[in-house]
């Protein structure tokens, strides 16, 4: 089975690459959420929260 499966010496390198890829994916997936939270925070700090109690149609 030579050439089909990685040898034990290269397993740590493979798992290091997998960990890196998972970290990159977690970072990329979190960007929209963090961006929205920062936008919301800056709006609230600059003008205060806008609370509307009237309902118009």
N, C-alpha and C positions, 0 to 999 in steps of 0.2 A: 504494500500500500504506500510505497514511497511516492511522494509528490501529490498525494490526494489530501492529506491532513497536515496541518502545521505541526512541527515538532515542539516539544515542551520548552525548548529554549526561546522560541519566538512567541509563546503565549502571552508573556507579560507585555511585550511590545504591542501585540494585537489588542489586548485589553486597555492599554494606555491610549491607543488610537480610538477605541470605542468610547472611552471616558471623555476624551476630548470632543468627539463628535456630539455626544449627549450634552455636554456643557455648552457647546455652540448652539445647539437646537434650543436648549432652555433659555439662553440669552435672547435668541431671535424671537422666540414665542412670547417672551416677557416684554419686549419693547413696546408694543401697542398699549398694554395695560399701564406700564409705568409712564408712558407719554401722556395718556389720558389723565392719570392721577395728578401729574405735574400741571397739566393745563387747568384742571379743575381747582387745584390748590392756588394757582396764581390768580385765577379769576376771583376766587373767594377772598383772597388777600387784598386785591386791588379795589374791588367794588363791593365786597360783602356778598353773602348769599342772597339770591333773588328769590323771595318767597311770594308767590302769587296766591291770594285767597279768593280772588274773584274768578268766576267761570263765565265767559261770554261766548256766545255762539253767533 
